[in-house]
Amino acid sequence: MKERVQEAINKVRPSLQADGGDVKLIDVDEENGIVKVKLTGACGGCPFATMTLTQGIEKTVKAEVPEVKKVIAV
């Protein structure tokens, strides 16, 4: 499951990098379906980081890996 989550994150990574940011996969809790990521670079302090997390990263990860219930930033 972790590899599939990483592949999904890699799909949104170019968009984040284009804006000077990035995302790093921290942990995948397969039992509870929770993915932990860290937003870095410009994304770390961006006022739109929450929207990026939910509308970009979480939406993509859930579409690619249906077992994921939530993506949270740490």
C-alpha positions in Angstrom: 0.0 0.0 0.0 2.9 2.4 0.8 4.3 2.1 -2.7 0.8 2.8 -4.2 0.5 5.9 -2.0 4.0 7.1 -3.0 3.1 6.7 -6.7 -0.1 8.8 -6.2 1.9 11.5 -4.4 4.4 11.5 -7.3 1.6 12.4 -9.6 0.9 15.7 -7.7 4.5 16.4 -6.9 5.3 18.3 -10.2 2.5 20.8 -9.6 3.8 21.5 -6.1 7.4 21.8 -7.3 6.3 24.2 -10.0 5.2 26.6 -7.2 8.4 26.1 -5.2 7.1 23.4 -2.8 7.0 19.7 -2.4 5.5 16.9 -0.3 7.2 14.1 1.5 5.5 10.8 2.5 6.1 10.3 6.3 4.0 7.3 7.2 1.2 5.0 6.0 -1.1 3.5 8.7 -2.6 0.6 6.7 -4.8 -0.5 9.6 -6.6 2.9 9.9 -6.1 4.1 6.3 -4.3 7.3 7.4 -1.4 8.8 5.4 0.9 11.3 7.0 2.8 13.7 4.7 4.9 16.8 5.2 4.6 19.8 3.0 7.9 21.4 2.4 9.4 24.5 0.7 6.8 27.1 -0.3 4.0 24.7 0.6 5.1 24.6 4.2 4.0 28.1 5.0 1.5 28.8 2.2 -1.9 30.0 3.3 -3.4 27.6 0.7 -1.6 24.6 2.2 -4.8 23.1 3.7 -6.6 23.4 0.3 -3.5 21.8 -1.4 -3.6 19.0 1.1 -7.3 18.2 0.8 -8.1 19.1 -2.8 -4.9 18.1 -4.4 -3.0 15.5 -2.4 -5.7 13.7 -0.5 -8.1 13.6 -3.5 -5.4 12.1 -5.7 -4.3 9.6 -3.1 -7.8 8.4 -2.3 -8.6 8.0 -6.0 -5.5 5.9 -6.6 -5.6 4.0 -3.2 -9.3 3.6 -2.1 -8.2 2.1 1.2 -6.9 5.5 2.3 -9.5 7.3 4.5 -7.5 10.5 5.4 -4.3 12.3 4.5 -2.9 14.6 7.3 0.0 17.0 7.4 2.6 16.6 10.1 
